[in-house]
Amino acid sequence: MASLRGEIEQIPPMYSAKKIAGRRLYELARRGEEIERTPIRVNIKTFDISSNDNSWFQENKNGTSDLRVRVVCSAGTYVRALAEDFGRQLGIGAHLADLRRMRVGEFRIADAITLDRLAEIAESDSIEPLLISPSDALSHLPSIELADHDAQKTLHGIDLPVGTEQTRTWNDRQSVRMCHQDALIAVGTYEAGRNFVHPVTVIAK
């Protein structure tokens, strides 16, 4: 498992939505076609056995075994390919039997609700408390609070100079939330050379 952690290369599976020459791989796979795929680089931050007791493997009646694992990975990772690569390392073969996504960015399954529950809440006109503000949805990004005159400039796409004290932990080309009165009005890109934030996506008010 350790050999599959960190920066690794994966070959996209034929049964994936990746497009090559304008065609999705799964469409070709369903027709029985297989084409050469270029490896992609991904980051496997965590790849560990996930078990509440000392029994790692669950034995199945057909002679196979299931191994529950926990994966934290970069966007674009093919967990199906990771399972196959793991089996190849073991020399016995493996495939993905089940996949449960627990988190995407800052969004966790513990905070989710079912579609049935969502429908009930929508019918009762009390959905407002469930809505996540645009700023909270991007809470992983640094933010700057704009004065009235800077907010107007931002809404017109004008670059905003920022203080070095505020930006000392930012990386060049860092995405930044641009807020006014605690509301997100734009997402900008920090340009370290000029110490400016350039509004890229502006939310009209």
Secondary structure, 3 states (H helix, E strand, C coil): CHHHCEEEEECCCCCCCCEECCEEHHHHHHCCCCCCCCCEEEEEEEEEECCCCCCCEEECCCCCEEECEEEEECCCCCHHHHHHHHHHHHCCCCCCCCCCCCEECCEEHHHCCCHHHHHHHHHCCCCHHHCCCHHHHCCCCCEEECCHHHHHHHHCCCCEECCHHHHCCCCCCCEEEEEECCEEEEEEEEECCCCEEEEEEECCC
